[in-house]
Amino acid sequence: MTAEQTETESELDPDAAQTAIEYCYAQGWSDGLPLVPATRPLVAKFLAAAGRSPDEIIGRLPQLDRTVTVELAAINAGMAGCLPEYFPVVLAAWDALMRERSTTGGGWQSTSGPAPLIIVNGPVRAELGVNSAGGVFGPGFRPNSTIPRAIGLMVRNAYGIHPHELEQATQGLPGRWSICLGENEEESPWPPLAVEAGLAAGDSAVTATLLRTCEFVDNRHTGSAEQLLADFADTIGRSGAWIFRHAGAGIVFCPEHAQLLAGAGFDRAAVREFLAERSGRSTAELAAVGKDASDDNGVRGPGRGSGGRPPGQHGGNGGFQRMLPSADRQHLLIAVAGARNAGISMVVRLFGGWSGTAVPVIRP
Amino acid sequence: MPNAILDPTGRAGVQKAAAPGLELAPRRRDLSGLRVGLMDNTKHNAALLLGEIGKLLVTEHAAAAVTLAETKANFAAPAPADLIGRYSQECDVVLTGVGDCGSCSASAVADGILFEQAGLPAAVICSDAFVVTADAMAELRGAPGYHYIRTPHPVAVLTTDQVRERAKQLLPDVVAAITEHSGP
């Protein structure tokens, strides 16, 4: 199903559409791009596609006295440009994000301006046309673009968190509210991410977490799995986005990198073991940027003798400090997406803690 | 008749902050003999700054002592009722902060309002980079214009000596905020 296709072009009323779009801007509802004005018949289709009670509360921020219901989610998803059949994926993405402490606390208001990363598994990808191949970080594909936008509009409108007001992003992550990708299960050497997270093969599911930043690794230079992983370890261990004692990360591997690693005998767990041990910086390197120690709250800062910060448990000299707290799944999310045409993979840095779980896409 | 455009906020028809008109806790005549509470929010230098001001309230303004100094575990959310309750049992005035992030500045103001509602004059310290979000929270809580103390941003990178200096600078504002000599 696409938009109403019974209309002939001559029956469309673009002037009325423009007026309605401008009305939505004037209400302060837009993220800056045009919105699809939501009407009762449109929202009814969304609600029917999800089969959940419109009054169900799916998010709550008591400090702001605001809630998100399924109906408000449907209105915002419609405004974001989603088709009704995307709505179960929007709800699964929202539910997946709600499993993180930061999303029910101050994450949406943060100076970091974190971006949701939404990964879709299973047959729903093909049914909706979710891109999992070339250009997977966008743009160009309606579900990939509009599903994360719906999340952003829910935060803006249902929670009332507006930039320059309750939203205090210093700069914000490029691509905030636009990162949604299908896992390229067809070209991945490993089981789907959602299966690793405990769901059944063939289930449609969404994995989501908030990102602090991302940076790709372009390595078409080596056939050695160890050399390739060393390149990832270096990028993961950068000090720039590393602000607490430990931090989580993720990798969206391109098929070429994933296949090279699998060919050398690495499954996801082995990749994590390798990277957990090697991703980080020496205490001397961290001292050079004022981040070699951490205080009682786990916040990094200069070590002993500079500014009264407690020496912290990493105050030693010369030792290597690991960035990942362990090789557990929730500290290093691994997915596969993109085209098989080059060795370019995205390293992401987690804003808080990924739940390590996937949420099934439920359709009536 | 065309279909109506639906409101995505859930607030259609909800009056904006019907302002229950927050009654501030009565200000103290002076600090002499009063019990001071400090509530830091885990932000770097917050505990140090509040502690230094607390000491000055005792040494220079004859407050009895700092009788309660706790850390609010979740900087992003307003303080839980049991924590507020401990302060209202053990203190006469409260000093809290430092609001220097997106969510914690707003929450610091919310905490100040909770203390006021519990009958405790509160001095809330926020970085001046977060005035808009702090004001937005005050309005949200039905206390538009709630007075809090602004200090130049940033606080987290100050050295210990610089924090002590900042404490001295803030002292008159803190005293003014919790005594009858408070400004307009």
Interface residues (C-beta under 8 A of the other chain):
Chain A: A16 A20 Y23 C24 Q27 W29 P37 A38 T39 R40 P41 V43 P62 Q63 L64 D65 R66 T67 V68 T69 L72 I75 N76 M79 S102 G105 G106 G107 Q109 S110 T111 L153 N157 A158 G160 H164 E165 L166 E167 Q168 A169 D295 N297 V299 G301 S306 G307 G308 R309
Chain B: P2 N3 A4 I5 L6 D7 P8 T9 G10 R11 T42 H44 L48 N74 F75 A76 A77 P78 C101 G102 S103 C104 S105 A106 S107 A110 F130 V132 T133 A136 M137 L140 L158 T159 T160 V163
